[in-house]
Amino acid sequence: MKKHLYLPALAMMVSAAALSLTGCEKTKTEPVPDPVLEITTENNMPVAATAATASIEYSLSNPVEGGKLMASSDASWVKDWDTETLGKVSFSVEDNTAYGSRSAVITLTYEYGAAQPLTDQITVVQSASSVVPELKVTTSAEDLTAGAVGESLTVGYTLDPDVEGTMTATSEAVWIKDYTYSDGAVTFTVEANDTYSQRSAVVKLLFDYGTDTPVTADVTVNQEAALRPVFTLAGDALVEGKISVAAEGQTGITLTATVTNPATNGVLSASADQEWISNIKTEGSTITFDVLANDVEESRPATLTVTYTYGSETPVTKTVQIEQAAAEPAKPDYEIEISSCYYMQCDFDDNITLLLNFMQNPNYTIVLKQNSGWYMGLSVEEKYGYSVPAFAAGTYEYVNGMPSAMQFGTTSKISVDSETVGITSGTCVVGEKAADGTIKIEINVTDANNKTHHVTFNSTIQSMN
């Protein structure tokens, strides 16, 4: 509310009667001078930034009875006028929370009668706020960790006191970009991490509030490492990590690799530690290979290694065990089970001849004859008697030459369908004599026609003497 100053009327007029002239002189009135208003405080008057009471001084010449002084300002932060004291106007100013000075124009007005009011003005300048705001980051470190695939992160902040200004954010990391700003928050994009190491960078927040020294705060942004590639193998032939292949081999065995977290430069390849795994090819995620036939009567193993290579990183590998069945044993040309065996013993040279199947099946007979010294492999109850010999168990080999207890001689022969051929190589395995008198004999020999014979006998040997 403006307050008005009522100035006392000064007796400016001297009574004509009191000063009457003698005789017939006329009464004379002196002119009254007009009021004059002047602010005497120096213009651009400074006031502090904090709330306070201030005053300006003025002079008023020739005041008029009933005149009044009023004060006003063009700024709302100048208020609480007090004009009660002659020559002085007091007022209050609010805090300046801005970080720049501000000014206001104060106008004094003197109204008196019907005359044109008198005015005078002065400018007051209030200092900028000296309070430095505190910039605080309100987002936790956990919330400032980005996944390897990249994402958008937001940093929240507060200012105490909350003042007007402009926020900006920067980082030396090129993988942090696209900053956007809202009240109390800065949002930015973290690009995908294509490396296999965790990385971090500092984002600097800078709040400019109109001074030469903005307030700043640093936040650390972490990003997880890229997930390394892994892969699985699948295929119709693959069972629990193994592939079983028949002895005859197989072509076009196929495996399919499924790669998780593939690298942009990842390449699949395959190799084997055995040459009989052949024609290995890799096209995209498909691996094919052949297994050659196994001509050995033993199973054989191999390892197929599938490798995923990506850049200079350690390759990812997976192995598949391959087991190939043994080749089937070659079947003999003649598989014969003999039901009878006779022996002939010559008294004068100690020779013995075994006649297998000689009586029962003349179409297939085998004669094993030792030229001399056969008795060395026998034990008889009577050297020149006719008791059944007890053959020494063991393996008798065909040897052309010196007699031995474990040899049979060159006059041994096989008759097949009336064709008789000599034996060129082979063995005769004699088992132990059983309690019932039976002896097991197994013969594997090759004849002069390069035919193979597998002959078995398991019975008692009969005497032909």
C-alpha positions in Angstrom: 0.0 0.0 0.0 1.3 3.4 -0.9 1.5 5.8 2.0 0.8 9.6 1.5 2.7 12.4 3.1 0.5 15.4 4.0 2.7 18.5 4.3 1.7 21.4 6.6 0.7 24.6 4.8 3.2 27.2 5.3 2.0 30.8 5.8 3.4 32.2 2.6 1.0 35.1 2.5 1.4 38.1 4.7 -1.8 39.6 5.8 -2.4 42.8 3.9 -4.2 44.1 6.8 -1.2 43.6 9.1 0.9 45.3 6.6 -1.6 48.0 5.6 -0.3 51.0 3.9 -1.3 54.4 4.8 -3.5 56.5 2.8 -5.0 55.3 -0.3 -2.3 52.7 -1.3 -3.6 49.4 -2.8 -3.0 46.0 -1.1 -0.1 44.0 -2.9 0.1 40.0 -2.8 3.5 38.3 -3.3 3.4 35.3 -5.8 3.7 31.8 -4.2 6.5 29.6 -5.9 5.6 26.1 -7.2 6.7 23.0 -5.4 9.9 21.3 -6.5 10.6 17.5 -6.0 14.1 16.0 -6.4 15.5 12.6 -5.4 18.9 13.4 -3.9 20.2 9.8 -3.6 22.6 9.0 -6.4 21.1 7.1 -9.3 21.8 3.3 -9.8 21.7 2.8 -6.1 23.1 -0.6 -5.2 21.3 -3.0 -2.9 22.4 -6.4 -1.6 21.3 -9.7 -3.1 19.7 -10.8 0.2 16.4 -9.5 1.4 16.8 -6.2 3.2 15.4 -2.7 3.9 16.7 0.3 2.0 15.8 3.9 1.6 16.3 6.9 -0.7 16.3 10.5 0.1 14.6 13.4 -1.6 14.0 17.1 -1.2 10.6 18.9 -1.6 10.7 22.7 -1.9 7.6 24.8 -1.6 5.3 22.1 -0.4 1.6 22.8 -0.6 -0.9 22.3 2.2 -2.8 19.1 1.5 -0.1 17.8 -0.9 0.9 14.1 -0.7 4.0 12.0 -1.6 3.7 8.5 -3.1 6.2 5.9 -4.1 6.1 3.0 -6.6 8.3 0.6 -8.6 8.1 -1.3 -11.8 9.5 -4.4 -10.1 7.5 -6.6 -7.7 10.5 -7.4 -5.6 10.6 -3.8 -4.4 7.8 -3.3 -1.9 6.7 -2.2 1.6 6.9 1.6 1.1 7.2 4.0 4.0 6.9 7.7 3.3 6.2 8.9 6.8 9.6 10.5 7.3 9.9 13.8 5.5 12.8 13.6 3.0 13.1 9.9 3.1 11.3 6.9 1.6 12.0 3.4 2.9 11.3 0.1 1.2 12.2 -3.6 1.3 13.8 -5.8 -1.4 13.3 -9.6 -1.7 16.2 -12.1 -2.1 17.7 -12.3 -5.6 18.0 -16.0 -6.3 19.2 -15.4 -9.8 22.9 -15.5 -10.6 22.7 -12.2 -12.4 22.0 -8.7 -11.1 18.7 -7.0 -11.6 17.4 -3.5 -11.5 14.2 -1.7 -10.7 13.0 1.9 -11.2 11.5 3.7 -8.2 9.2 6.6 -8.9 8.3 9.3 -6.4 5.1 11.3 -7.1 4.0 14.5 -5.4 0.3 15.4 -5.9 -1.0 18.7 -4.8 -4.4 20.3 -5.8 -5.4 20.2 -9.3 -1.9 20.9 -10.6 0.1 18.4 -12.6 1.8 15.9 -10.2 5.5 16.1 -9.7 7.6 13.0 -10.3 11.2 11.9 -10.0 12.8 8.5 -10.5 15.8 6.5 -9.4 17.1 3.1 -10.4 18.2 0.6 -7.8 20.5 -2.3 -8.8 20.4 -5.5 -6.8 23.5 -7.8 -6.8 23.4 -11.3 -8.2 22.9 -14.2 -5.8 26.2 -15.5 -4.3 24.8 -18.9 -3.3 26.5 -21.7 -5.3 24.0 -24.5 -6.0 25.0 -28.0 -5.2 24.6 -30.5 -8.0 23.8 -34.0 -6.8 23.5 -37.2 -8.9 20.5 -39.3 -7.6 21.0 -42.4 -9.8 22.7 -45.4 -8.3 25.8 -47.0 -9.8 23.8 -50.2 -10.5 21.4 -48.3 -12.6 24.3 -46.9 -14.6 25.5 -50.3 -15.9 24.4 -51.1 -19.4 24.1 -54.6 -20.9 26.5 -55.7 -23.7 23.7 -55.3 -26.3 23.5 -51.5 -25.5 20.6 -49.5 -24.1 19.4 -46.1 -23.0 20.4 -44.9 -19.5 19.1 -41.9 -17.5 21.0 -40.0 -14.8 18.8 -38.2 -12.3 20.1 -35.1 -10.5 19.0 -32.4 -8.1 20.1 -28.8 -7.5 20.2 -27.2 -4.0 18.9 -24.5 -4.2 16.9 -25.1 -7.4 17.9 -22.4 -9.7 17.4 -21.7 -13.4 20.1 -22.7 -15.8 21.1 -25.0 -18.6 22.3 -28.6 -18.2 24.7 -30.2 -20.7 26.5 -33.6 -20.6 29.6 -34.9 -22.4 31.9 -37.9 -22.4 35.1 -38.8 -24.1 33.7 -42.3 -24.9 32.4 -42.4 -28.4 30.1 -45.3 -27.5 28.0 -42.9 -25.3 26.0 -40.5 -27.4 22.6 -38.9 -28.1 22.1 -36.8 -25.0 18.6 -35.5 -24.2 17.6 -33.4 -21.3 14.5 -33.0 -19.1 13.8 -31.5 -15.7 16.1 -33.2 -13.3 17.4 -35.9 -15.7 19.9 -36.5 -18.5 19.3 -39.5 -20.9 21.8 -40.9 -23.3 22.4 -44.0 -25.5 25.1 -46.6 -24.8 26.0 -48.5 -28.0 26.5 -52.3 -28.1 29.8 -53.6 -26.7 31.3 -55.8 -29.4 34.4 -56.5 -27.3 34.8 -59.3 -24.8 35.9 -57.0 -21.9 33.9 -54.8 -19.6 34.3 -51.1 -20.3 33.6 -47.9 -18.4 33.6 -44.2 -19.1 32.8 -40.9 -17.3 29.9 -38.7 -18.2 30.3 -35.1 -17.0 27.2 -33.1 -16.1 27.7 -29.4 -16.4 25.0 -26.9 -15.1 25.4 -23.3 -16.3 23.4 -21.0 -14.0 24.7 -17.7 -15.4 28.1 -17.4 -13.6 31.6 -17.8 -14.9 32.0 -21.1 -13.1 29.3 -23.7 -13.8 28.8 -26.5 -11.3 29.7 -30.0 -12.4 29.3 -33.7 -11.4 30.9 -36.8 -12.8 29.1 -40.2 -13.2 30.7 -43.4 -14.2 28.9 -45.5 -16.8 29.8 -49.2 -16.9 29.0 -51.7 -19.7 29.1 -55.5 -19.5 31.4 -57.4 -21.9 30.0 -59.0 -25.0 29.0 -62.6 -24.4 31.4 -65.0 -26.0 30.1 -67.3 -28.7 29.1 -70.9 -27.8 27.7 -73.5 -30.1 26.0 -76.9 -30.0 26.1 -79.7 -32.5 23.2 -81.8 -33.6 22.7 -84.5 -36.2 20.9 -87.8 -36.8 24.1 -89.8 -36.4 25.1 -88.0 -33.2 24.1 -89.8 -30.0 25.4 -88.5 -26.6 28.4 -86.8 -28.3 29.4 -89.9 -30.3 28.9 -91.2 -33.8 29.0 -95.0 -34.5 29.8 -96.1 -38.0 29.6 -99.6 -39.5 32.8 -101.2 -40.8 31.8 -100.6 -44.4 31.9 -96.8 -43.8 29.5 -94.0 -44.5 29.3 -90.9 -46.7 27.6 -87.6 -46.2 27.4 -87.7 -42.4 26.0 -84.3 -41.4 26.2 -82.1 -38.3 24.5 -78.8 -37.8 26.1 -76.1 -35.5 23.9 -73.7 -33.6 25.9 -70.7 -32.5 24.7 -68.5 -29.6 26.1 -65.0 -29.4 27.7 -65.2 -32.9 30.5 -62.8 -33.7 30.3 -60.7 -36.8 33.5 -62.3 -38.1 32.9 -65.8 -36.8 33.8 -68.8 -39.0 33.2 -72.5 -38.4 35.7 -75.2 -39.5 36.2 -78.9 -38.8 39.1 -81.3 -38.8 39.8 -84.9 -37.8 42.8 -86.7 -36.3 42.5 -89.8 -38.6 42.8 -89.9 -42.4 39.9 -92.3 -42.7 37.7 -89.4 -41.8 37.7 -87.7 -45.2 36.0 -85.1 -47.4 35.3 -82.8 -44.5 33.4 -79.7 -45.6 31.9 -76.8 -43.8 29.2 -74.6 -45.4 27.7 -72.0 -43.1 26.6 -73.9 -40.0 26.6 -77.4 -41.7 29.5 -79.8 -41.4 29.6 -82.9 -43.6 32.2 -85.7 -43.8 32.7 -89.3 -45.0 34.1 -92.3 -43.1 36.1 -94.8 -45.2 35.6 -98.5 -44.9 37.5 -100.4 -42.2 39.3 -103.4 -43.5 40.9 -104.3 -40.2 39.4 -106.8 -37.9 39.6 -104.2 -35.0 37.3 -101.3 -34.2 39.0 -97.9 -34.5 38.3 -94.5 -32.9 38.7 -90.9 -34.3 38.0 -87.4 -33.0 36.3 -84.8 -35.1 37.0 -81.3 -33.9 34.7 -78.4 -34.8 36.1 -74.9 -34.3 34.5 -71.5 -34.2 37.1 -68.8 -34.9 36.4 -65.2 -34.3 39.1 -62.5 -34.7 42.0 -62.8 -32.5 40.0 -64.3 -29.6 40.5 -67.8 -28.3 38.5 -70.1 -30.6 35.6 -72.1 -29.3 35.9 -75.9 -30.0 33.7 -78.9 -29.6 34.7 -82.5 -30.2 32.8 -85.5 -31.5 34.0 -89.0 -30.9 33.7 -91.3 -33.9 33.8 -95.1 -33.4 34.0 -97.4 -36.4 33.2 -101.1 -36.1 35.8 -103.7 -36.9 35.8 -105.5 -40.3 34.2 -108.9 -40.2 36.7 -111.7 -40.2 37.2 -113.3 -43.6 35.2 -116.5 -43.8 37.0 -119.6 -44.8 36.3 -121.2 -48.1 35.4 -124.5 -46.2 33.8 -124.5 -42.8 33.8 -128.2 -41.8 32.8 -129.9 -38.6 34.5 -133.3 -38.5 32.7 -136.2 -36.8 35.4 -138.8 -36.8 39.2 -139.0 -36.5 41.4 -142.1 -36.9 45.0 -142.5 -36.2 47.5 -144.9 -37.8 50.8 -145.5 -36.2 53.8 -147.2 -37.8 55.9 -149.3 -35.5 59.1 -149.1 -37.4 59.5 -145.4 -37.9 57.3 -144.0 -35.2 55.2 -142.1 -37.7 51.6 -141.3 -37.0 48.9 -140.2 -39.4 45.6 -138.6 -38.4 42.7 -139.3 -40.8 39.8 -136.8 -40.2 36.4 -137.7 -41.7 38.1 -140.5 -43.6 35.5 -143.1 -43.2 32.2 -141.1 -42.8 32.6 -138.5 -45.6 35.1 -139.4 -48.3 34.1 -136.3 -50.2 36.0 -134.2 -47.6 38.9 -135.7 -45.8 42.0 -134.2 -44.2 45.2 -136.1 -43.6 47.8 -134.8 -41.2 50.9 -136.8 -41.3 54.3 -136.3 -39.7 57.1 -137.8 -41.7 59.1 -138.7 -38.7 59.3 -138.1 -35.0 55.6 -137.5 -34.4 55.9 -139.6 -31.3 57.8 -136.7 -29.7 54.4 -135.0 -29.3 52.7 -138.0 -28.0 52.7 -140.1 -24.9 51.6 -143.7 -25.2 51.0 -146.4 -22.7 53.1 -148.8 -24.8 55.5 -147.5 -27.3 54.7 -150.1 -29.9 51.3 -151.0 -28.7 48.1 -149.9 -30.1 46.7 -147.8 -27.3 45.1 -144.4 -28.1 47.7 -141.8 -27.8 47.3 -138.9 -25.5 48.2 -135.9 -27.7 50.1 -133.1 -26.1 47.9 -130.0 -26.1 49.2 -127.0 -28.0 49.4 -125.5 -31.5 50.9 -127.6 -34.2 52.2 -125.5 -37.2 52.8 -126.5 -40.7 56.6 -126.3 -41.2 58.4 -127.7 -44.2 61.6 -129.1 -42.8 62.8 -130.4 -39.5 60.5 -132.5 -37.5 59.1 -131.2 -34.3 56.7 -132.2 -31.7 54.5 -129.3 -32.8 54.7 -129.7 -36.5 53.0 -131.6 -39.2 54.7 -132.4 -42.4 54.6 -131.8 -46.1 52.8 -135.0 -46.9 49.7 -133.7 -45.1 46.8 -133.2 -47.6 43.2 -132.4 -48.0 40.8 -134.2 -50.4 37.7 -132.3 -51.6 35.4 -134.0 -54.0 38.0 -136.5 -55.0 40.6 -133.7 -55.6 43.5 -133.9 -53.3 45.8 -131.0 -52.7 48.7 -130.4 -50.3 48.6 -128.0 -47.4 50.8 -125.0 -47.7 50.3 -123.2 -44.4 48.2 -123.3 -41.2 47.8 -124.5 -37.7 46.3 -127.4 -35.8 45.3 -126.6 -32.2 44.9 -129.7 -30.0 43.1 -129.3 -26.7 43.5 -131.2 -23.5 42.1 -134.7 -23.3 38.8 -134.6 -21.4 37.8 -137.1 -18.7 35.5 -138.9 -21.1 38.4 -139.3 -23.6 37.4 -136.6 -26.0 39.9 -134.3 -27.6 39.1 -131.0 -29.3 41.0 -130.3 -32.5 40.7 -127.1 -34.5 42.5 -126.8 -37.9 43.0 -123.6 -39.9 45.0 -124.2 -43.0 45.4 -123.0 -46.6 45.8 -125.5 -49.4 47.8 -125.4 -52.6 44.8 -123.9 -54.4 44.8 -121.0 -51.9 41.6 -122.1 -50.4 41.1 -121.7 -46.7 39.8 -124.4 -44.4 38.4 -124.2 -40.9 38.0 -127.8 -39.6 36.8 -128.7 -36.1 36.6 -132.0 -34.3 35.5 -132.8 -30.7 35.3 -136.4 -30.0 37.4 -139.5 -29.3 40.2 -140.5 -31.7 39.8 -144.0 -33.0 42.6 -146.4 -33.8 43.1 -148.0 -37.3 46.0 -150.2 -36.2 
